Amino acid sequence: WLQQPGETQWEYTVWVKYRDSYPGKKPSYGSVAEELGTTYNVVNKIAQRWSFPMRMQAWMAECDRITMLQRRDEILNMNKEHVDMASTLREKLKKAIDTIDPIALKPGEIASLAKLATELERKARLDTLAQEEARQPLLVDNENPSLKKSETKKDDLKEVMDILIKAGALGDITHIGVRRTETTEVALVDKDGQSSSIVTEED
């Protein structure tokens, strides 16, 4: 797609006009001729001499390569933001949990917290086992299909967050909602009606 050895400046100008029509519109010799104030035959002759169709294929591949690199960078940046937000949320929840007075919790609320803690620990252990099995395929335990990746349910998370609110561990936060799409969004609403949310990436 760059200027070729022996290609005159005029011929290269015709090529650039043809090349740069992509991806905005379908390239055509007629439109190039009209824009440059020349004839279709002149453009067609230059195109045949310098293999415009083949060069256009190379140019399209280059555009796709650049686009994929841009998308990769966008995805990597998005993933990093999600990881950072998840890490921030975990730290805030840890601090909030540390402020809970066990005496003030009802038996059912204590049971809910215990259930979540157990599920999180089991999930972490199973994830570690899964990673080890991926490195050692011959040691995979096929006799225990019940050992599956355990996910924290949306309702369980909502229940635990409600407990934190009742215990006063989240300060002025009075309402909370969890919405599951391709990510998990934790929405917080304080007593003044101000809202904020933290989005974490699905496993």
C-alpha positions in Angstrom: 0.0 0.0 0.0 3.1 2.3 0.1 4.5 3.9 -3.0 6.3 1.4 -5.1 9.7 1.7 -6.8 9.1 3.2 -10.2 5.6 4.4 -9.4 5.2 8.1 -10.4 3.8 10.7 -8.0 0.7 11.0 -10.1 0.2 7.2 -10.2 0.7 7.1 -6.4 -1.8 9.9 -6.0 -4.4 7.9 -7.9 -3.7 4.8 -5.8 -3.9 6.8 -2.5 -7.3 8.2 -3.5 -8.5 4.7 -4.3 -6.9 3.2 -1.2 -8.3 5.8 1.3 -11.8 5.3 0.2 -11.8 2.1 2.3 -13.4 1.5 4.7 -15.7 4.5 4.3 -17.1 3.3 1.0 -16.6 0.7 -1.7 -13.6 1.7 -3.8 -14.3 2.4 -7.5 -12.3 3.7 -10.4 -15.1 5.9 -11.5 -15.3 7.8 -8.2 -11.5 8.2 -8.1 -11.5 9.6 -11.7 -14.3 12.0 -10.8 -12.5 13.3 -7.6 -9.2 13.7 -9.4 -10.7 15.3 -12.5 -9.5 12.6 -14.9 -11.2 9.7 -16.8 -12.1 6.2 -15.9 -9.8 4.8 -18.5 -6.8 6.6 -17.1 -7.5 5.3 -13.6 -8.2 1.8 -14.9 -4.9 1.8 -16.8 -2.9 2.8 -13.7 -4.8 0.3 -11.6 -3.9 -2.5 -13.9 -0.3 -1.5 -14.1 0.1 -1.3 -10.3 -2.2 -4.1 -9.2 -4.7 -2.0 -7.3 -6.9 -5.0 -6.3 -4.0 -6.9 -4.8 -2.7 -3.8 -3.0 -6.2 -3.1 -1.7 -6.3 -6.6 -0.2 -3.0 -5.9 1.6 -4.3 -2.6 2.8 -7.5 -4.1 4.1 -5.4 -6.7 6.0 -3.3 -3.9 7.5 -6.4 -2.0 8.6 -7.8 -5.1 10.2 -4.5 -5.7 12.0 -4.5 -2.1 13.4 -8.1 -2.4 14.4 -7.5 -5.7 16.3 -4.5 -4.1 18.1 -6.7 -1.2 19.2 -9.4 -3.6 20.4 -6.9 -5.7 22.3 -5.6 -2.6 24.1 -9.2 -1.5 24.9 -10.0 -4.9 26.3 -6.9 -5.1 28.3 -7.6 -1.6 29.8 -11.2 -2.6 30.5 -10.1 -5.8 32.3 -7.5 -3.9 34.3 -10.2 -1.4 35.4 -12.5 -4.2 36.4 -9.7 -5.9 38.4 -8.9 -2.6 40.1 -12.5 -2.0 41.0 -13.0 -5.5 42.3 -9.9 -5.1 44.4 -11.1 -1.8 45.8 -14.5 -3.4 46.6 -12.9 -6.3 48.4 -10.8 -3.9 50.5 -13.9 -1.8 51.4 -15.9 -4.9 52.2 -13.1 -6.2 54.4 -13.0 -3.0 56.4 -16.8 -2.9 56.6 -16.9 -6.5 57.9 -14.2 -5.8 60.5 -16.5 -3.1 62.0 -19.5 -5.5 62.5 -20.4 -6.2 66.1 -21.2 -9.9 66.3 -23.5 -9.3 69.3 -25.8 -7.1 67.2 -26.4 -9.7 64.5 -29.4 -12.0 64.5 -28.8 -15.8 64.3 -30.1 -15.8 60.7 -27.7 -13.0 59.7 -24.8 -14.8 61.3 -25.8 -18.0 59.4 -25.9 -16.1 56.1 -22.4 -14.6 56.7 -21.1 -18.1 57.6 -22.6 -19.6 54.4 -21.0 -16.9 52.2 -17.6 -17.3 53.9 -17.8 -21.1 53.4 -18.7 -20.7 49.7 -15.9 -18.2 49.1 -13.3 -20.4 50.8 -14.5 -23.5 48.8 -14.5 -21.5 45.6 -10.9 -20.3 46.2 -9.8 -23.9 47.0 -11.5 -25.4 44.0 -10.0 -22.7 41.7 -6.6 -23.5 43.0 -7.2 -27.2 42.4 -8.4 -26.5 38.9 -5.3 -24.5 38.1 -3.1 -27.4 39.4 -5.1 -29.9 37.4 -4.6 -27.8 34.3 -0.8 -28.0 34.8 -1.0 -31.8 35.5 -3.7 -33.3 33.2 -2.8 -36.9 34.3 -3.8 -36.1 37.9 -7.3 -34.9 37.2 -9.8 -36.5 39.5 -12.6 -37.8 37.2 -14.2 -39.8 40.0 -15.6 -36.7 41.8 -17.7 -34.7 39.2 -19.4 -32.9 42.1 -16.2 -30.8 42.6 -17.3 -27.9 40.4 -16.6 -24.3 40.4 -18.9 -22.7 43.1 -20.3 -19.3 42.4 -21.6 -16.8 45.0 -25.3 -16.4 44.2 -26.7 -12.9 43.6 -29.3 -13.3 46.3 -26.6 -14.4 48.8 -24.5 -11.4 48.1 -27.5 -9.1 48.4 -28.5 -10.7 51.7 -25.0 -10.2 53.1 -24.8 -6.6 52.0 -28.2 -6.0 53.7 -26.7 -7.4 56.9 -23.8 -5.0 56.6 -26.2 -2.1 56.2 -28.2 -3.2 59.3 -25.0 -3.5 61.3 -24.0 0.0 60.3 -20.8 -1.3 58.7 -21.4 0.7 55.5 -21.8 4.1 57.1 -24.6 6.2 55.4 -25.5 3.6 52.8 -29.2 2.7 53.2 -30.0 0.6 50.1 -28.1 -1.8 47.9 -28.8 -3.7 44.8 -27.0 -6.4 42.8 -27.7 -6.8 39.1 -26.1 -9.7 37.2 -25.4 -9.3 33.4 -22.1 -10.2 31.9 -20.6 -8.4 34.9 -21.7 -8.0 38.5 -22.7 -4.5 39.4 -23.0 -3.6 43.1 -25.2 -0.4 43.5 -25.1 1.7 46.6 -27.6 4.4 47.7 -27.0 6.6 50.8 -29.5 8.3 53.0 -29.5 11.4 50.9 -30.4 9.5 47.8 -27.0 9.6 46.2 -26.0 6.5 44.3 -22.9 4.9 43.1 -21.9 1.5 41.7 -18.9 -0.8 41.3 -18.8 -3.3 38.4 -16.7 -6.5 38.7 -15.9 -8.9 35.9 -17.5 -12.4 35.8 -15.1 -15.3 36.3 
